[in-house]
Amino acid sequence: MTKITHKGLWFDYSSLEKSEKRLVLKSLFAAFFGGFIYGIIDSGEPRLLQDFPNIKYLSILAFILIIYSLYPWYQFYLKQDELFQRHHDFSFMSGFLGFFFLGLTLNLLNYLSNDVVIVLTFWEYLLCALIGSAIGSIYFYKKFIH
């Protein structure tokens, strides 16, 4: 059974079995390297694309790595107990609600403001989802675990 720690924001890695640790590491490293590659490509540096025009094809590798990271995480998820799975699902549902309601609020503020125009991109909406997920994880931990 995986121990959920840090007020619901993470789990105790040492509480995992060896096969589960391997799955978590595969998932995290694939997601990290995919995000790292994508971060370099999307750095906003125009000279990078001018000097290395074929670097844009690395975005395909980044996409494949990020999608691949879901497979070992799903295998890890299936091996966990019902409490961890409920916490995981509640966190993702809260992330969607954060994406929807916080993103909607930012969007409405953008339309209502006359002076400041906020350009909302993927990253702002992702931040809204992460905030919602963190709030949901902490709520679940306080309500059902602690």
Steps between C-alpha positions, in 0.01 A plus 500: 500500500639837401519759774369842393712781647560876487136574584384300200734652242736202466560144618776333697734351240663267753162336568487364144602153392795461262281444191287803588809719546617398154165598347500839677857573389423406138198727499671796668816483288304474175281796601803701617703446182198562279431825684868595489518452123176688450620780727814545292304507175232734638749731671402788276853536365461570125869441429466142616253421224704701247829326583347153534189482280458126555478541878123537467487127429617440855153610606379166365746324732383716791138413423581127483688513831219681676238260364723203590525627859127432539539125441727413798302739720179320408663165583608646834149633560346157444730342761393741775228466761158661477590796725791604278286458188221714648752767601651490150160527332385780733819693423444471127135600531601801709759587235229505237283721719794734555564507127137578433410746776833679548557509126149630445559768764825609334327506165213713633742741666678529168178595321382739773825695533539798272865583563686174549467224249621166633604257232395160631701210369524131574729569798254724683226240467742227611583709806127524576474120477800453730358739757166318492671163532706617798193639675311176439788284622534697822123490555486122447794446734344708778154349457577129451860423595608720787 
